[in-house]
């Protein structure tokens, strides 16, 4: 692993740590929900950019978007079809939350992060 990928992986590890920290908070309120969503956003960014570099270095594959990363990750790692569908949905949800804010969607996304998305992001980190 070259130094740039090593640094990117460390940044992803730190982002995951901060997301996990806020997910563990016992007081579940709007402020915690919004903190989870914000930390999810930057963890997502770190994850796809780390995967992009990993795919280039490990497999010689150039990708230019998060969805391309997730599709190539499926082809080159032990991600299942179901997990890949969820990764693609995660990209859609991330795009929606950064471009529009609706209270109802924020609640829905918060639940998805707690139940599914954090685990997927953690699996990405472990595979790289």
C-alpha positions, 0 to 999 in steps of 0.5 A: 500500500503506498503512502497516499492510500495509507493516509486515505485509509487513516482518514477513513478510519478517523471518520468512521470513529467519529461517526461511531462515537455519535451513533453510540450517544444515548440521547437520541434527539434532533441535534444527535440526528443531525450530527450523525447525518453530517458525520455520515456525509464526510465518512461517505466522501472519505470512503468513496475517495479511498475506494477510488484510490484502492481500485486504481492501485490494486486493480488498475481500475479508474472510476470517477463517481461513487456509484462507479466505485461501488460497482467496481468494488462488487466486481473485485471484492467480496461484496454481495449483490444485495450490499452493492444495491444498498451501497448505490442507495446510500449514494442516492441518499447522500446526494439527496441530503446534501442538496435538499433538507426535509425533516422526514427524510432526515429521520429516515436517513438517520435510521438507515445510517444506524441500521445499514450504512455504518456497517457498509462503510465499516466493511469497506474499510476492512476490505481495503 
